[in-house]
Amino acid sequence: MTASFQELDRVVLEAVSEDYQSFEAVVSKLSQANCGIAEIQRVLLSSIANKLVAAYLLHADPPYATEVGADSENISRYWFCITEEGRRYLDRQVRKQAVFQGRRGSR
């Protein structure tokens, strides 16, 4: 079963919430959610456009990370990290899900 867009949005944010994650690492983490690469690209690009996730090129020397504008052609070259806005959004999603599950459990 494929995850809904909102679930996938949340899972992508969780995947990049701890540290910089390569595109390959994000795809690997989301393979259990039966998500295709195109779907993951779409959600990452949407999250970047909505300022929930930022894309970076990483370097061995300072500056160690340079924020870039990601596009579908080069997305596999970038590393991703959640933004502060993304953390707030993720927190709201997790709280909504907890409330929803609490209501379903009380039926």
N, C-alpha and C positions, 0 to 999 in steps of 0.2 A: 504494500500500500504506500502510495506516495504521500509525503507530508503536505499539508495545506501551505499556502504561501505564508501565512502568519506564523505557522509553526517553523517553517524553514527559515524565515526571517530571524526568529528567536534562536534557533539552533546555530545559524551562522554567527550571530553576535556572541553566543556562548563560546563558539569555536575560536574566536579571535579575542576573547576577553582577558586572557591571562598574560599574553606576551605577543610579540610579532609572530605571525604564522605565515608560512609560505602557502601559495595556492595549492600545491600538492598536499600539504598537511591538512588544509581545510577540506579538500576533496576526500582525503582519507578518513577524516573524522566524520564526514557526512555520508559516507558510503553505507552506513547502517540505516540511514533514513531513506534509502532507495532513491537518492537524488541523482539526476544526471548532471554531467559537467556543464551543459548549457544552462540548466536550471540554477546551478550554483553560481555561474558567471553572472546570470541575470540578477540574482539576489545581491551578490557582492556589488555589482555596478549600481544597483538601486540604492543600496545602503551607503555607498560612497556619495552618490548624488544627494542623498538626504542627510549627509554629514554624520551618519551613525558609525561609519567605518572609514578609516583613512588608509590609502595605499602608499607604500614606501619602497624605495630602492635602498638596500643596506650596503654599507661600505666597511672595509676593515679599518679605515682611518677617519678621523673627524672631518666633516660631520658624519656620524655613524649611520644616520638615517636621513633620507631626503624624501619629503612628501611629494608625490607625483599625482597627476590626474590619470586615472586608469581608464583603459579602453579595452574592448573585447579582443583586439588583436594581440595586445601585450600583457594581458592580465596574468598569464602564467609566470611572468618574470618578477612580479611584485610580491611584497610581504604585506600583511594586513594586520591592523590593530584597531580595537574599538576606541571610539572617541568618548569624551565625557558625555556628550549628548546621547551617544549610543548606550552608555552605561545607565543613564536615566531611563531611556526607552526600554531597555532590557529589564530593569527593575520593575517598571510598570507592567510589562508583559508577564513577568513571573508572578507578580501579585494578583493580576487578573486571573491567571490560570489557577492559582491557589484558591481564590474565591469561587471560581467556577467548579473546581473539583470538590470543594467543601459543600457546595449546594447540591451537586450530584450525589454525594455520599450520604446526605441527610434525607434522601427520598426513600 
